[in-house]
Amino acid sequence: MIEIIKEKFKNYGFDLSDKQAKQFFDYYEFLVSENQKYNLTAITDFNDVVMKHFIDSVLPLNKIKENASVIDVGTGAGFPGVPLKILRPDIKLTLLDSLQKRINFLNQLLKLLGINDVKTIHSRAEDYIKQGREKFEYALSRAVASVPTLAEYLLPYVKVGGEVLMYKGGGFQEELDIGQKAINILGGKVVNVFNYKLNEIDSQRNIIIIKKFSMTDKKYPRGKNLPKLKPLQ
C-alpha cells in the first residue's frame, strides 16, 4: 500500500520519500481505526482517503511560501493541514478545531507520525481570534461552509499581504459571486482560482486564493454563529 500511495502522489507531481509515504499510510490506518470513536470522516476506503483527503489537501502546496505561518481553521481530522505538513515540514502550522475530541485525535496522530512542531488549539474560530488576529501568512479551510462565511472566519487571522485558501468543489462560482462583497468588507480580494481534476475519482477541485490588502475591522468575525446564520452580503 505504501508503493500505491507513492504512485498516486506521483501522478499529481509529488515525489514522496519512503518516510512520507509511510506517514500517510500510518495516517490512513489510524484514521480508520479511530473513526468510530471520534466520528471523523464518512470516507474510509483506502483509495478514496488517499485521493479525497490526502492528495486533495496538498494540491496547492506550491502556493505556500517557505517557512510560512499557516492556520487550518476547522481542521477536523487534520485536513488540509497535516498532509501539507508531511510534505512541507518547514511550514509553521496551527490546527484549530472547536471539538476537544478531534484535538485529542490530532495530538495522538501527530505523535504517531513523529511530527512535533504543530500547535493544536481547541477553540471556535470567533474565540481564538483574540490570540490569533492577523498573526498568520496563510489561513486555510476545507470546511463545508459558504464563501462569505469562510471569508469572515479566515480573513481576520491573516496579516495584510497574506492569503486565504478556500478548498471548493464544482459549482463554486455562484457562491464566490455572492461572497465578493463580504471579501471586500473584510479587507480581501480574490486574486486567483486554481482548478484541479482528480481523474481517478472524476472530481473537480478548486482553490480560491484571496489576498488581504487591508486590516479587518475588529468586529469580525461576529459571535453567536452569525457568520453562518447571517453571512455578510
N, C-alpha and C positions, 0 to 999 in steps of 0.2 A: 504493500500500500504506500510505503514511503516513496518508491520509484514512481508510482502513479501520480502522487502529489507533485513530484518534481516535473513530470511530463506535462501535467495540466498547467502548472505555472509557466513553464517554458513556452507553451502555446500562446501566452499573452505577454511574452517578452521578459519574464522574470526568471533568472537563473538562481535557484536555491542551492545553498550549501547543504551538505548532509545534515548538519546541525539544525538548520532552519526547517528542513523537511521533517525531521524528527519532532521538532517543536510543534509543527502543525498537526502531525499525527497524534501526538500526545494531547494536544488541544482538543482534537476531534473525540478521542476516546474519553477524556474527562468530561467534555460537554454532554456526550450521550449518557455516560454513567450517572451524572448528577442532574440530568434534565428533569426527571420526575420530581426530585426533591425541590428544585428551585423554579420550575416552570419557565425555562429559559428560551426555548425555541420550538416551533412546530416542525422544523426541518431537522431530521435526524439521519436520513440516508447519506452514506459516505460521499457519493459523488455530488449530491445536492449541497451538502455542507461545504465541500471544497469550492464549488462554483459560486453558490449563492451567498455564502458568508465570507470565506477566506479570500478568494480572488476578487470578488466584488468589493471587499473592503480596501484592497491595495491598488485598485485601478488608478487613482490619482496620485500615486506615490511620487512621481517626478514633479508634481505641482507644489510640493512642500520643500522649502529650502533647508539646507543643512543646519543641524543643531537648533531647529526651531522649537519654540514652546507651543504645545498643542493641547487643547482640551476637547475631549469627546463627551458631548452632552447627551444624557440619556443612553449611556453605553450598553445597558442590558448585559448580555453575555460577553461583552468586550469588543463589539463590532462598531466602528472600524478600527478602533484604537490599537488593540493588541496585535492583530495581523500586521498593521503598519509598523508597530514597534519591533516585531520579529524581523522584518526586512530592513528597518531603519533604526538600529539601536541608538543612533545619535539624537533622535528627537527627544525632547523633554515632555513626557506625556502625563496628563492628568485625566483620570477616568471618573466621571460624575454620574451617579445614579441615585434615584430617590428611594430605592428599596434596599434595606440593610442586607437582606438575604442574597441579593445579587452582588453586593460588595463583598460579602463573605465568600461567595463563589470565586470572584475575581482574585481575592487575596490568595486563596488556595491555588488557583490556576497559575498565577504569576510565580509562586514558589515552586510549583511543579515544573514550570518551563525555565526556571533559573533566571527570571527577569527581576532585578532588584530595585531599579531606579524609576518606578512608576508610582505616582500618588493616586490612591483610591479615595474618593470622597463620597460619603453618604449624605446627600442633601438634594433638595429641589433646586432647579436652576435659578429660580427667583430669590432663593435664600443665599446660596453660595456666592452670588454676585457681590455680596458685601465684602468678601475677601478677594474675589477674582476680577473685579471690574477693570477692563482694559489692560489686563496683565498678559494676554496671550497673543502670539502672532497668528495662530490659526484656531478657529473653533469649527468642529466637525459634528455632523449628526446623520445617522441613518434612521433616526426615529420616525415613526409614522405620524406626521403632522403636516399641516398646510404650510406653504411658503411664508405667509405673513406671521404665523405662529412661530415657526422655526427662526425667522429673522429676529423676532422680538426676544427670543431666548438666547440666541447666539451672538448677535452683533454687540451687545453690551460687554461681552467678555474679550473682544478683540481690540488691540491697540489701533490707533489711527495709522493707516498704512498696512494693517494686517488684513487677513481674508477669512471669510466664512465659506466652507464647503458643504453643500447640501447634496446628499445622495438621493436620487429620484429615479423612479421607473418611467415607463412611457406615459404619455398623456399629461405631462407636467406643465405644458406651455400656458394653459388657461390659468392654472394656479399661479404661475410666475407673473402673468399679466396682472392678475388681481393683487399680487404681492408687491408690485413696483412702488406703490405709494408708501406702504409700510417700510420698505427698504430705505426709501429716501428720507422718511421721518427719522429713522434710526441712524442715519449718517452713512449709509452704504450705497453702492451702485453695482449692478450686475456687469461684470467685465468679460465673462466668458461662460459658455456652457459646453462641456465636453461630452460627446456621445460615444458610448461603447456598446458593442454587441457581444454578448456571451453566447457563442454559437451552439455550444453543447446543449444548452437549455433554452435556446431560442428566446433570449431575453434582452430587451433594450434597456440599457442603463445610462443615466445622465448625471453629471456632476455640475451643479450650478455653483459658480465662483463669484462671490460678492466681495468687493474690496471696500474697506472702510476709509472714507475720506474726511469725516469729521466726528467729533466726540458725540456719543449718545447721551441724550438727556437722562439725568439720574432717576427720573420717574419710571424708566423702563429697565427691566421687564416689570410689568404690573403684577401684583399679587392676586390671590383669590381665583387662580386659574383663568384670569381674564384673557391672556394671550390665546387660549384655546376657545373659551366661551364667546369672546367678543374680539376677534382678530382686528388689528389695525387695518383700515381701508380708506 
